[in-house]
Amino acid sequence: MTQALQRSRGKTAKQKRQIEQPTSEAAIAQRVPGKLTSLEQPADPSEASEAEVTVDEPENSAEPEVSAEPVRKSARKRAARSQPKDTPATEQGMQVICSQSQFHDALAIASCAASAKPSYPVLANVLVVADAKAQQVHLTVTDLAMTIQASFEAQVLLGSEITAPVEMLSGMVKQFPAGSITLNSQVQVTKPASEEEQLTKTCSITLSDADGKYEIRGIPAEEFPPIATLKAAPVFLPTNVLREGLKGVLYAISTDETKRILTGVYIQIGQNALKFIATDGHRVALAKLSVGIAELSTEGIGRKQRRRSGADELTQFPISGKALKELIRNLADSVDSIQLLYDAEATRASFAWQDVILSCQCIEGQYPDCEQLLARYSFDQEVVLEKLGLLKALERLSVLTDKKERGIQFRFDGATQQIHLSIEREFGKGDETISAHIPTDMTLDIQFNLKYLGEAVKAIPSSGIKIHLKQPDYPAMLVPAGDFNNPELEMEMRHFLFPLYKPPE
């Protein structure tokens, strides 16, 4: 026993440091399962010494199994940090030299299709396509319901495509001085570091001239909605016919999106006539223009097409009023004809002129048969007056209207050959008198919505107006009279306005 204690005291300082490590017995027990703790050590000090030595030099089969996993994770992290990151590969896109004025004009037309609140980020962008073969640049903007593509000639050195924010691009091109603009686009492709990641593309378009250079971040062209190609035979319409017909009815479309079918214009195309119909439930506008049009073989949508014979066969479809307003707004006076394509299967129609293509989705649903509805009304009294005099009187009286009350009272007096217009509100009143040709035995009081009447009067393309009436609870029919704005056109136009009628108590 004494010799064992002497041997224990004679250990070197190095062995003492190994034995007196600040590692708790509980930790050692966890790291080395199955070894003896101080509570389990035998009473014999010699055996205890042997146990301590055993703890300092554990078996190879126990310690590595516990610490191997953390070591492998740390090694992987260090290896991942040590690996060089993939440098994005830069691909050269388009190289274009174009005119600032042509670029700006094309952007102004295409941007009319941009949505105020796009549902996807790419719908706020314009698709810029540089066509090296045709030496043209195509600009396309869409809100999914309407698409406008405007093209212009340019020097295309390298063809490509990209999308950029249409509002920012338009504002930037507008501020460039007149002259040439150079367009360049770049695409940076980053390969995925692992199978879970995807390949990413970062693209930009650069505009520069002699004095400045600007760069705009874009979205890859692959994310832009595909442009539909219509399968239909083209029909060429005279521009003046289309313009006058649409101007005569667009005021009557509904602005209530819950009545979606009424927010468009119903177009009927026959071999010898072109007809436009619009209504919002309070008024109806019809315009029929005689013109030679090649017959279409497609079938219409909306109201079920009736069977007609030969030359009377119709192609009919409703088109969004918003798209038709943009069509009229962007039509230049120099355009002689417009190419119309209607694809019944795709329920889409497109209008093409010069370097512009406007396509839109037709409104699906059953359009009301307005002509059949109005055929039940007959009129026995007729009043003729000047359009300008009536319009000026309505504009002056409109100052006294408000959102709640828009009614205006008409009194037709055949004895004096005058029409008395009056409006009375809590804050004021007004009276106007207009001369007119009235049947001598006619005396009629009727009330109309001033706003609706004023819009109908403005849409009539003539110097005079003929009003057909019957009684206070009957609609009034307004038709052109006197000199027409376009006397060369064979045009029939009718405007029906329902009165504000209150039955007597």
C-alpha positions as CSV (number, residue, x, y, z in Angstrom):
1,M,0.0,0.0,0.0
2,T,2.8,2.4,0.9
3,Q,4.6,1.8,-2.3
4,A,1.5,2.5,-4.3
5,L,1.0,5.8,-2.6
6,Q,4.7,6.8,-3.3
7,R,4.3,5.9,-6.9
8,S,1.2,8.1,-7.0
9,R,3.0,11.1,-5.5
10,G,5.9,10.6,-7.8
11,K,3.9,11.4,-11.0
12,T,5.3,14.1,-13.1
13,A,3.7,17.5,-13.5
14,K,2.5,16.6,-17.0
15,Q,0.6,13.6,-15.7
16,K,-1.0,15.8,-12.9
17,R,-2.2,18.3,-15.5
18,Q,-3.8,15.5,-17.5
19,I,-5.5,14.0,-14.4
20,E,-6.6,17.5,-13.0
21,Q,-8.4,18.7,-16.1
22,P,-11.4,20.8,-15.3
23,T,-13.7,18.3,-16.9
24,S,-16.6,17.3,-14.7
25,E,-17.2,13.7,-13.9
26,A,-20.7,13.9,-15.3
27,A,-19.3,15.1,-18.7
28,I,-16.8,12.4,-18.7
29,A,-19.5,9.9,-18.0
30,Q,-21.5,11.2,-21.0
31,R,-18.6,11.2,-23.4
32,V,-17.3,7.8,-22.3
33,P,-20.4,5.6,-21.5
34,G,-19.7,2.6,-19.3
35,K,-16.7,4.0,-17.5
36,L,-16.6,4.4,-13.7
37,T,-17.5,7.7,-12.0
38,S,-16.2,8.8,-8.6
39,L,-19.3,7.3,-7.0
40,E,-18.5,3.9,-8.5
41,Q,-14.7,3.9,-7.9
42,P,-13.4,1.0,-5.7
43,A,-12.0,1.7,-2.3
44,D,-8.6,0.5,-3.2
45,P,-6.6,3.7,-4.3
46,S,-4.5,1.6,-6.6
47,E,-7.6,0.5,-8.5
48,A,-8.7,4.2,-8.5
49,S,-5.5,5.3,-10.0
50,E,-5.8,2.7,-12.8
51,A,-9.4,3.9,-13.4
52,E,-8.2,7.5,-13.8
53,V,-5.5,6.5,-16.2
54,T,-8.1,4.7,-18.2
55,V,-10.2,7.8,-18.5
56,D,-7.3,9.9,-19.7
57,E,-6.7,7.4,-22.5
58,P,-10.1,6.2,-23.7
59,E,-10.5,3.4,-26.1
60,N,-10.5,4.4,-29.8
61,S,-14.0,2.9,-30.3
62,A,-15.8,5.3,-28.0
63,E,-14.6,8.9,-28.4
64,P,-14.5,9.2,-32.3
65,E,-18.1,8.0,-32.6
66,V,-19.3,10.9,-30.6
67,S,-17.2,13.7,-32.1
68,A,-17.1,12.6,-35.7
69,E,-20.4,14.1,-36.8
70,P,-19.6,17.7,-35.7
71,V,-16.2,17.4,-37.3
72,R,-17.8,16.4,-40.6
73,K,-20.3,19.3,-40.5
74,S,-17.6,21.8,-39.8
75,A,-15.4,20.3,-42.5
76,R,-18.3,20.7,-45.1
77,K,-18.9,24.3,-44.1
78,R,-15.2,25.1,-44.4
79,A,-15.1,23.3,-47.8
80,A,-18.1,25.2,-49.0
81,R,-16.6,28.6,-48.0
82,S,-13.3,27.7,-49.6
83,Q,-15.0,26.8,-53.0
84,P,-15.0,29.7,-55.4
85,K,-18.5,31.1,-56.2
86,D,-19.7,30.9,-59.8
87,T,-19.3,34.2,-61.6
88,P,-22.4,35.2,-63.5
89,A,-22.0,34.7,-67.3
90,T,-22.9,37.9,-69.2
91,E,-24.7,37.5,-72.5
92,Q,-24.8,40.4,-75.0
93,G,-28.4,41.2,-76.0
94,M,-29.6,43.7,-78.6
95,Q,-27.7,46.5,-80.2
96,V,-29.9,49.1,-81.9
97,I,-29.6,52.6,-83.2
98,C,-32.9,54.3,-83.6
99,S,-34.6,57.7,-83.8
100,Q,-35.7,59.3,-80.5
101,S,-38.9,60.7,-82.0
102,Q,-40.0,57.3,-83.5
103,F,-39.1,55.5,-80.4
104,H,-41.2,57.9,-78.3
105,D,-44.2,57.9,-80.6
106,A,-44.3,54.1,-80.6
107,L,-44.0,53.9,-76.8
108,A,-46.9,56.5,-76.5
109,I,-49.2,54.2,-78.5
110,A,-48.2,50.9,-77.0
111,S,-48.4,52.2,-73.4
112,C,-52.1,52.8,-73.8
113,A,-52.6,49.1,-73.0
114,A,-50.8,49.3,-69.7
115,S,-52.7,48.4,-66.6
116,A,-53.0,51.0,-63.8
117,K,-52.8,48.1,-61.2
118,P,-51.0,45.2,-62.9
119,S,-51.7,41.8,-61.4
120,Y,-48.1,40.6,-62.2
121,P,-44.9,42.7,-62.3
122,V,-44.2,41.8,-65.9
123,L,-47.5,43.4,-67.0
124,A,-46.1,46.8,-66.0
125,N,-43.3,46.3,-68.6
126,V,-43.1,46.7,-72.3
127,L,-41.7,43.9,-74.4
128,V,-38.9,45.2,-76.6
129,V,-38.0,43.0,-79.6
130,A,-35.2,43.9,-81.9
131,D,-35.7,42.2,-85.3
132,A,-32.4,42.1,-87.2
133,K,-34.0,40.5,-90.3
134,A,-36.8,43.1,-90.7
135,Q,-34.6,45.9,-89.2
136,Q,-37.4,46.9,-86.9
137,V,-38.1,47.3,-83.2
138,H,-41.5,46.0,-81.9
139,L,-42.9,47.3,-78.7
140,T,-45.7,45.3,-77.0
141,V,-47.8,46.2,-73.9
142,T,-50.7,44.2,-72.6
143,D,-53.1,44.0,-69.6
144,L,-54.2,40.5,-70.8
145,A,-57.6,41.8,-72.0
146,M,-56.0,44.3,-74.5
147,T,-52.7,44.2,-76.3
148,I,-51.1,46.9,-78.4
149,Q,-48.0,46.4,-80.5
150,A,-46.3,49.4,-82.2
151,S,-43.3,49.0,-84.5
152,F,-40.8,51.4,-86.0
153,E,-37.7,51.1,-88.3
154,A,-34.3,51.1,-86.8
155,Q,-30.7,50.0,-87.4
156,V,-30.6,46.6,-85.7
157,L,-27.0,45.4,-85.4
158,L,-27.9,42.5,-83.1
159,G,-31.3,41.1,-82.4
160,S,-32.7,40.2,-79.0
161,E,-35.6,40.8,-76.7
162,I,-36.2,42.1,-73.2
163,T,-38.9,43.7,-71.0
164,A,-38.5,47.0,-69.2
165,P,-40.9,49.2,-67.1
166,V,-43.0,51.0,-69.7
167,E,-43.6,54.1,-67.6
168,M,-39.9,54.6,-66.7
169,L,-38.8,53.8,-70.3
170,S,-41.3,56.2,-71.8
171,G,-40.3,59.0,-69.4
172,M,-36.6,58.5,-70.1
173,V,-37.0,58.4,-73.9
174,K,-39.2,61.5,-73.8
175,Q,-36.4,63.5,-72.0
176,F,-33.7,62.5,-74.5
177,P,-32.9,65.2,-77.1
178,A,-34.0,64.8,-80.7
179,G,-31.5,62.6,-82.6
180,S,-30.3,59.0,-82.3
181,I,-30.5,56.7,-79.3
182,T,-28.4,53.6,-78.9
183,L,-30.1,50.6,-77.2
184,N,-28.1,47.8,-75.7
185,S,-29.3,45.0,-73.5
186,Q,-27.4,42.5,-71.3
187,V,-28.4,39.3,-69.6
188,Q,-26.4,37.8,-66.6
189,V,-27.0,34.1,-66.1
190,T,-26.1,32.6,-62.7
191,K,-25.9,28.8,-62.6
192,P,-27.4,27.1,-59.6
193,A,-25.0,26.0,-56.8
194,S,-27.1,23.0,-55.9
195,E,-29.9,20.9,-57.3
196,E,-32.4,22.7,-55.1
197,E,-31.6,26.1,-56.6
198,Q,-32.7,27.3,-60.1
199,L,-30.9,29.1,-62.8
200,T,-31.4,32.9,-62.4
201,K,-31.3,35.6,-65.0
202,T,-30.7,39.3,-64.4
203,C,-31.2,41.6,-67.4
204,S,-30.9,45.3,-68.1
205,I,-31.3,47.7,-71.0
206,T,-29.0,50.7,-71.6
207,L,-30.0,53.9,-73.4
208,S,-27.3,56.3,-74.5
209,D,-26.5,59.1,-76.8
210,A,-23.6,61.5,-77.2
211,D,-24.1,63.1,-73.8
212,G,-25.6,60.6,-71.5
213,K,-26.0,56.9,-70.6
214,Y,-28.8,55.3,-68.5
215,E,-29.5,51.7,-67.4
216,I,-32.8,50.2,-66.5
217,R,-33.3,46.8,-64.8
218,G,-35.7,44.6,-66.7
219,I,-37.4,41.2,-66.6
220,P,-36.5,38.4,-69.0
221,A,-38.7,38.3,-72.1
222,E,-39.6,34.6,-71.3
223,E,-41.9,35.8,-68.5
224,F,-43.9,38.1,-70.8
225,P,-47.4,36.6,-71.7
226,P,-47.4,35.0,-75.2
227,I,-48.9,37.1,-78.0
228,A,-51.8,35.3,-79.6
229,T,-51.9,34.8,-83.4
230,L,-55.4,35.1,-84.8
231,K,-56.5,32.6,-87.5
232,A,-58.9,34.6,-89.6
233,A,-59.3,36.1,-93.0
234,P,-58.7,39.9,-92.9
235,V,-61.4,42.4,-93.7
236,F,-60.5,46.0,-94.7
237,L,-62.7,48.7,-93.4
238,P,-62.6,52.4,-94.4
239,T,-61.2,54.4,-91.6
240,N,-63.8,57.2,-91.8
241,V,-66.7,54.7,-91.6
242,L,-65.2,53.0,-88.5
243,R,-64.4,56.2,-86.8
244,E,-67.8,57.9,-87.3
245,G,-69.7,54.7,-86.4
246,L,-67.9,54.3,-83.1
247,K,-68.0,57.9,-82.2
248,G,-71.8,57.8,-82.6
249,V,-72.3,55.0,-80.0
250,L,-69.4,54.8,-77.6
251,Y,-71.0,57.4,-75.2
252,A,-73.8,54.9,-74.5
253,I,-71.7,52.0,-73.1
254,S,-72.0,51.2,-69.4
255,T,-69.3,51.9,-66.9
256,D,-70.8,49.3,-64.4
257,E,-68.5,46.3,-64.4
258,T,-71.2,44.1,-62.9
259,K,-73.0,44.5,-66.3
260,R,-69.9,43.5,-68.2
261,I,-71.6,42.7,-71.5
262,L,-72.9,46.3,-71.6
263,T,-69.4,47.8,-71.2
264,G,-68.7,47.0,-74.9
265,V,-70.0,47.8,-78.4
266,Y,-71.8,45.2,-80.3
267,I,-70.5,45.1,-83.9
268,Q,-72.3,43.5,-86.8
269,I,-70.4,43.1,-90.1
270,G,-72.4,42.2,-93.2
271,Q,-71.5,42.2,-96.9
272,N,-73.0,45.7,-97.5
273,A,-73.2,47.3,-94.1
274,L,-71.5,47.8,-90.8
275,K,-73.6,48.2,-87.7
276,F,-72.7,49.4,-84.1
277,I,-74.9,49.1,-81.1
278,A,-74.3,50.3,-77.5
279,T,-76.5,50.6,-74.4
280,D,-76.3,51.0,-70.7
281,G,-80.0,50.3,-69.9
282,H,-81.0,54.0,-69.9
283,R,-80.2,54.9,-73.5
284,V,-79.5,53.1,-76.8
285,A,-77.3,54.2,-79.6
286,L,-77.4,52.5,-83.1
287,A,-75.3,53.4,-86.1
288,K,-75.5,51.7,-89.5
289,L,-73.2,52.6,-92.3
290,S,-73.5,51.3,-95.9
291,V,-70.2,50.1,-97.3
292,G,-69.0,47.2,-99.4
293,I,-67.3,44.7,-97.1
294,A,-66.0,41.2,-98.0
295,E,-68.1,38.6,-96.3
296,L,-66.6,36.8,-93.3
297,S,-66.9,33.0,-92.9
298,T,-66.5,32.9,-89.1
299,E,-69.4,32.8,-86.7
300,G,-70.0,35.4,-84.1
301,I,-70.2,35.1,-80.3
302,G,-72.6,36.7,-77.8
303,R,-76.2,36.6,-79.0
304,K,-76.9,33.3,-80.8
305,Q,-76.4,33.9,-84.5
306,R,-79.5,33.7,-86.6
307,R,-79.6,31.8,-89.8
308,R,-79.4,34.2,-92.7
309,S,-79.2,33.7,-96.4
310,G,-76.4,34.7,-98.7
311,A,-75.6,38.4,-98.6
312,D,-77.5,38.9,-95.3
313,E,-75.3,36.7,-93.3
314,L,-73.7,38.5,-90.4
315,T,-70.6,38.2,-88.3
316,Q,-71.3,39.8,-84.9
317,F,-69.3,40.1,-81.7
318,P,-69.1,42.5,-78.7
319,I,-65.8,44.4,-78.1
320,S,-64.6,46.2,-75.0
321,G,-65.4,49.9,-75.1
322,K,-62.0,50.7,-73.6
323,A,-60.2,49.0,-76.5
324,L,-62.4,50.9,-79.1
325,K,-61.7,54.2,-77.4
326,E,-58.0,53.6,-77.7
327,L,-58.5,52.6,-81.3
328,I,-60.2,55.9,-82.1
329,R,-57.7,58.0,-80.1
330,N,-54.7,56.6,-81.9
331,L,-56.0,56.5,-85.4
332,A,-54.3,59.1,-87.5
333,D,-56.2,61.0,-90.2
334,S,-53.7,59.8,-92.8
335,V,-54.9,56.2,-92.4
336,D,-57.2,55.2,-95.2
337,S,-58.3,51.7,-94.1
338,I,-58.0,49.4,-91.2
339,Q,-57.5,45.6,-91.3
340,L,-59.9,43.7,-89.0
341,L,-59.3,40.1,-88.0
342,Y,-61.9,38.2,-85.9
343,D,-61.1,34.7,-84.6
344,A,-64.3,33.1,-83.3
345,E,-62.5,30.2,-81.7
346,A,-60.2,32.4,-79.7
347,T,-62.9,35.0,-79.2
348,R,-60.4,37.7,-80.0
349,A,-60.4,40.5,-82.6
350,S,-57.6,42.7,-83.8
351,F,-57.3,46.0,-85.7
352,A,-54.2,46.7,-87.7
353,W,-53.1,49.9,-89.4
354,Q,-49.7,51.2,-90.5
355,D,-47.2,49.8,-87.9
356,V,-49.8,49.3,-85.1
357,I,-51.8,46.2,-84.1
358,L,-54.5,46.4,-81.4
359,S,-56.0,43.1,-80.3
360,C,-58.5,42.5,-77.6
361,Q,-60.6,39.8,-76.0
362,C,-64.2,39.8,-77.0
363,I,-66.8,40.1,-74.2
364,E,-68.6,36.8,-73.8
365,G,-72.2,36.7,-73.0
366,Q,-75.6,37.3,-74.5
367,Y,-76.0,40.9,-75.8
368,P,-79.5,42.2,-75.6
369,D,-81.5,42.5,-78.8
370,C,-81.9,46.3,-78.8
371,E,-83.5,46.6,-82.2
372,Q,-86.2,44.1,-81.3
373,L,-86.8,45.9,-78.0
374,L,-87.1,49.3,-79.7
375,A,-89.4,48.1,-82.4
376,R,-92.3,48.1,-80.0
377,Y,-92.2,51.9,-79.8
378,S,-93.9,54.2,-82.3
379,F,-93.8,58.0,-82.5
380,D,-96.4,60.4,-83.8
381,Q,-94.7,63.8,-83.2
382,E,-91.6,65.3,-84.7
383,V,-89.5,68.3,-83.7
384,V,-86.6,69.8,-85.7
385,L,-84.0,72.2,-84.2
386,E,-80.4,73.3,-84.4
387,K,-77.9,71.1,-82.7
388,L,-75.5,73.9,-81.5
389,G,-78.3,76.0,-79.9
390,L,-79.6,73.0,-77.9
391,L,-76.0,72.0,-76.9
392,K,-75.2,75.5,-75.6
393,A,-78.4,75.7,-73.6
394,L,-77.7,72.3,-72.0
395,E,-74.1,73.3,-71.1
396,R,-75.3,76.4,-69.3
397,L,-78.0,74.6,-67.4
398,S,-75.6,71.8,-66.4
399,V,-74.0,74.2,-63.9
400,L,-77.0,73.8,-61.7
401,T,-77.0,70.0,-61.6
402,D,-75.5,67.8,-58.9
403,K,-74.8,64.2,-58.5
404,K,-78.2,63.5,-57.0
405,E,-80.4,65.5,-59.3
406,R,-79.6,65.7,-63.0
407,G,-83.1,66.1,-64.4
408,I,-84.1,68.8,-66.8
409,Q,-87.7,69.7,-67.8
410,F,-88.7,70.2,-71.4
411,R,-91.9,71.9,-72.6
412,F,-92.6,71.7,-76.3
413,D,-95.0,74.6,-77.3
414,G,-96.4,74.4,-80.9
415,A,-98.2,77.7,-80.6
416,T,-95.0,79.7,-80.0
417,Q,-92.7,77.3,-81.9
418,Q,-90.4,77.2,-78.9
419,I,-88.9,74.7,-76.5
420,H,-88.6,75.8,-72.9
421,L,-85.9,74.2,-70.8
422,S,-85.9,74.6,-67.0
423,I,-84.0,73.3,-64.0
424,E,-84.7,74.1,-60.4
425,R,-82.7,73.2,-57.3
426,E,-82.6,74.3,-53.7
427,F,-79.6,76.5,-54.4
428,G,-80.8,78.1,-57.7
429,K,-82.8,77.7,-60.9
430,G,-82.4,78.4,-64.6
431,D,-84.5,78.7,-67.8
432,E,-83.6,78.6,-71.5
433,T,-85.7,79.1,-74.6
434,I,-84.9,77.6,-78.0
435,S,-86.6,78.1,-81.4
436,A,-87.7,74.9,-83.2
437,H,-90.0,73.5,-85.8
438,I,-92.9,72.1,-83.8
439,P,-96.3,70.8,-84.8
440,T,-98.7,73.6,-84.1
441,D,-101.1,71.4,-82.1
442,M,-98.3,70.0,-80.0
443,T,-97.9,70.6,-76.2
444,L,-95.8,68.2,-74.3
445,D,-93.9,68.2,-71.0
446,I,-91.2,65.6,-70.6
447,Q,-88.1,65.3,-68.3
448,F,-84.7,63.9,-69.3
449,N,-81.4,63.2,-67.6
450,L,-79.3,66.3,-68.6
451,K,-76.0,64.4,-68.8
452,Y,-77.4,61.6,-71.0
453,L,-79.1,64.0,-73.3
454,G,-76.0,66.2,-73.7
455,E,-73.9,63.2,-74.6
456,A,-76.4,62.0,-77.2
457,V,-76.6,65.5,-78.8
458,K,-72.8,65.7,-79.0
459,A,-72.6,62.3,-80.8
460,I,-75.0,63.3,-83.6
461,P,-72.8,64.1,-86.7
462,S,-75.0,66.8,-88.3
463,S,-75.9,70.5,-87.9
464,G,-79.5,69.7,-86.9
465,I,-81.4,67.3,-84.8
466,K,-84.8,65.6,-85.3
467,I,-86.5,64.5,-82.1
468,H,-89.4,62.0,-82.3
469,L,-91.8,62.0,-79.3
470,K,-95.1,60.6,-78.3
471,Q,-95.9,61.0,-74.6
472,P,-94.1,61.7,-71.2
473,D,-93.5,58.1,-70.4
474,Y,-92.2,57.2,-73.8
475,P,-88.6,57.3,-75.0
476,A,-87.4,60.0,-77.3
477,M,-85.6,59.1,-80.5
478,L,-82.9,61.5,-81.8
479,V,-81.7,61.3,-85.4
480,P,-79.4,63.5,-87.5
481,A,-80.9,66.3,-89.6
482,G,-79.6,69.1,-91.8
483,D,-76.0,69.1,-93.0
484,F,-73.9,66.1,-92.2
485,N,-70.3,66.3,-91.1
486,N,-69.4,63.6,-93.7
487,P,-72.0,63.9,-96.4
488,E,-70.2,61.2,-98.5
489,L,-71.1,58.5,-96.0
490,E,-74.4,56.7,-96.2
491,M,-75.1,56.6,-92.5
492,E,-78.2,55.9,-90.4
493,M,-78.0,56.8,-86.8
494,R,-80.6,56.6,-84.0
495,H,-80.3,57.6,-80.3
496,F,-83.0,56.4,-77.9
497,L,-83.3,58.2,-74.5
498,F,-85.7,57.0,-71.8
499,P,-87.3,59.9,-69.8
500,L,-87.3,60.5,-66.1
501,Y,-91.0,59.8,-65.6
502,K,-92.9,59.9,-62.4
503,P,-96.6,58.8,-62.6
504,P,-99.1,61.3,-61.3
505,E,-100.3,60.7,-57.7
